[in-house]
Amino acid sequence: MSFEHSQRRRFAVAVALTAVLAPAVFLLDRSDDDSDATPPGTVVGTVVDPQSQALADAASEHPPTTPAETDIMGTSPIDLLRDELPESADDPATIAIPRLPHSVSGPATFSRNISQSTDCMVTATEVPFGSRVTVTNLDNNRSVDCINRIGGTRPAETVVLHADAFLQIGDLTDAPVPVQVTW
């Protein structure tokens, strides 16, 4: 078989397949849809008169103050949740967190001079002497209970714990740690 003869045969097979398959594709692709259906790729829209367009533009400048719709997750869009805007875009948001009624915050440290591990010295004057206090490490949320029974000179730290009690809320090398004291 010569090269030219094999090329002619391939060409003839390709023409025959095209002649049979091309009309079959068009016949099978045809559906029973209405004849007024929009062909694919066609954009259908409505004509807007200038007066209604001006009303739509004015409404977009002043969004409604109540949520008109919600997103997929069921929450209102973020713009509708704001009550008022900050003074400037550079101002951080202020979040008010109420203080516990009987609590103080400050640094805590330890002392090996405290004889019992259940005793501690709270330097805040609001804490009654002899009361049971809970010291919570704000870094890791661990807490320990102790009794405010130690008096003496007031150190700069809010709480001075026994070394064993301090180990329950943090490592000795981390002292002083930020704590919240409640009673």
C-alpha positions as CSV (number, residue, x, y, z in Angstrom):
1,M,0.0,0.0,0.0
2,S,1.3,3.4,-0.9
3,F,1.3,6.4,1.3
4,E,-1.1,8.3,-0.9
5,H,-3.6,5.4,-1.0
6,S,-3.7,5.2,2.8
7,Q,-4.2,8.9,3.1
8,R,-7.1,8.7,0.6
9,R,-8.7,5.9,2.6
10,R,-8.5,7.9,5.9
11,F,-9.9,10.9,4.2
12,A,-12.9,8.9,2.9
13,V,-13.6,7.4,6.3
14,A,-13.5,10.9,7.9
15,V,-15.9,12.3,5.3
16,A,-18.3,9.3,5.7
17,L,-18.3,9.7,9.5
18,T,-18.9,13.4,9.3
19,A,-21.7,12.9,6.8
20,V,-23.5,10.5,9.2
21,L,-22.7,11.9,12.6
22,A,-23.2,15.6,12.0
23,P,-26.9,15.4,11.2
24,A,-27.4,12.9,14.0
25,V,-25.9,15.3,16.5
26,F,-28.3,18.1,15.4
27,L,-31.3,15.7,15.4
28,L,-30.5,14.3,18.9
29,D,-29.8,17.8,20.3
30,R,-33.1,19.1,19.3
31,S,-35.6,19.3,22.2
32,D,-39.3,19.7,22.5
33,D,-39.0,23.2,24.1
34,D,-41.2,26.1,23.1
35,S,-40.2,27.9,20.0
36,D,-40.0,31.2,21.9
37,A,-37.3,29.9,24.3
38,T,-34.3,32.1,24.7
39,P,-31.3,30.6,22.8
40,P,-28.2,30.1,25.0
41,G,-25.9,33.0,25.3
42,T,-28.7,35.6,24.8
43,V,-29.1,38.2,27.6
44,V,-32.7,39.1,28.3
45,G,-33.5,42.3,30.3
46,T,-36.0,45.0,30.8
47,V,-35.9,48.6,29.7
48,V,-35.8,51.0,32.7
49,D,-37.2,54.5,32.3
50,P,-35.0,57.3,33.7
51,Q,-37.4,58.3,36.5
52,S,-37.4,54.8,38.1
53,Q,-33.6,54.6,37.6
54,A,-33.2,57.8,39.6
55,L,-35.4,56.4,42.4
56,A,-33.3,53.2,42.5
57,D,-30.1,55.3,42.7
58,A,-31.5,57.4,45.6
59,A,-32.5,54.2,47.4
60,S,-29.0,52.7,47.1
61,E,-27.4,55.9,48.6
62,H,-29.6,55.5,51.7
63,P,-29.9,51.9,52.7
64,P,-32.8,50.8,54.9
65,T,-32.2,50.7,58.6
66,T,-34.0,47.4,59.1
67,P,-32.8,44.2,57.5
68,A,-34.8,43.5,54.3
69,E,-33.3,40.0,53.8
70,T,-30.8,37.7,55.3
71,D,-27.9,35.8,53.7
72,I,-27.7,32.1,53.3
73,M,-26.6,31.5,56.9
74,G,-29.6,33.4,58.2
75,T,-27.8,36.5,59.5
76,S,-28.3,40.1,58.5
77,P,-25.7,41.7,56.3
78,I,-23.0,43.4,58.3
79,D,-23.9,46.9,57.2
80,L,-27.4,46.5,58.8
81,L,-26.0,45.3,62.1
82,R,-24.2,48.5,62.9
83,D,-26.0,51.0,65.1
84,E,-23.6,53.8,64.4
85,L,-20.2,54.3,62.8
86,P,-17.0,55.2,64.7
87,E,-15.8,58.8,64.7
88,S,-13.1,57.9,62.1
89,A,-12.0,54.8,60.3
90,D,-8.8,54.7,62.3
91,D,-10.6,54.5,65.7
92,P,-10.7,51.0,67.1
93,A,-14.0,49.6,68.2
94,T,-14.7,49.7,72.0
95,I,-16.1,46.7,73.7
96,A,-17.4,47.1,77.2
97,I,-16.9,44.0,79.4
98,P,-18.4,44.2,82.8
99,R,-16.1,43.6,85.8
100,L,-17.1,40.9,88.2
101,P,-18.6,42.4,91.3
102,H,-15.8,41.2,93.7
103,S,-12.7,41.0,91.5
104,V,-9.4,42.8,90.9
105,S,-6.8,42.2,88.2
106,G,-3.1,42.5,88.3
107,P,0.2,40.6,88.4
108,A,0.8,37.6,90.7
109,T,4.1,36.2,91.9
110,F,5.2,33.7,94.5
111,S,7.3,33.6,97.7
112,R,9.0,30.8,99.5
113,N,8.6,32.7,102.8
114,I,4.8,31.8,103.0
115,S,4.6,28.8,105.3
116,Q,1.4,27.1,104.1
117,S,0.5,26.5,100.5
118,T,-3.2,27.5,101.2
119,D,-2.2,31.0,102.3
120,C,-1.6,34.0,100.1
121,M,-1.2,37.8,100.4
122,V,-3.6,40.0,98.4
123,T,-2.4,43.6,98.3
124,A,-5.7,45.0,97.0
125,T,-7.4,46.9,99.9
126,E,-10.9,45.8,98.7
127,V,-10.2,42.1,99.6
128,P,-11.2,41.4,103.2
129,F,-8.5,39.9,105.4
130,G,-9.1,36.2,106.0
131,S,-11.4,35.7,103.0
132,R,-11.1,32.8,100.5
133,V,-10.0,34.1,97.1
134,T,-9.7,32.4,93.7
135,V,-6.7,33.4,91.7
136,T,-7.1,32.8,87.9
137,N,-4.2,33.1,85.5
138,L,-5.4,35.1,82.5
139,D,-2.9,33.5,80.2
140,N,-4.0,29.9,80.6
141,N,-7.3,30.2,82.6
142,R,-6.0,27.9,85.4
143,S,-7.0,28.8,88.9
144,V,-6.2,28.1,92.5
145,D,-8.0,28.9,95.8
146,C,-6.2,30.4,98.8
147,I,-6.9,32.3,102.0
148,N,-5.8,36.0,102.4
149,R,-4.0,35.5,105.7
150,I,-0.6,37.0,105.2
151,G,0.0,40.6,106.1
152,G,3.1,42.7,105.8
153,T,4.6,45.2,103.5
154,R,2.6,45.6,100.3
155,P,4.6,44.5,97.2
156,A,3.9,45.8,93.7
157,E,2.1,42.6,92.7
158,T,-1.6,42.2,93.4
159,V,-1.2,38.6,94.8
160,V,1.7,36.8,96.4
161,L,1.2,33.0,96.5
162,H,3.1,30.1,98.0
163,A,5.4,28.5,95.4
164,D,3.3,25.3,95.3
165,A,0.1,27.2,94.8
166,F,1.7,29.3,92.1
167,L,2.8,26.1,90.3
168,Q,-0.9,25.2,89.9
169,I,-1.6,28.3,87.7
170,G,1.8,28.7,86.0
171,D,5.5,28.0,85.8
172,L,7.7,29.7,88.3
173,T,9.9,31.1,85.5
174,D,6.9,32.9,84.1
175,A,6.4,35.0,87.3
176,P,4.8,37.6,87.5
177,V,1.7,36.5,85.5
178,P,-1.5,38.4,84.9
179,V,-4.3,37.2,87.1
180,Q,-7.8,38.0,88.2
181,V,-8.6,37.7,91.9
182,T,-12.3,37.0,92.9
183,W,-13.6,36.6,96.4
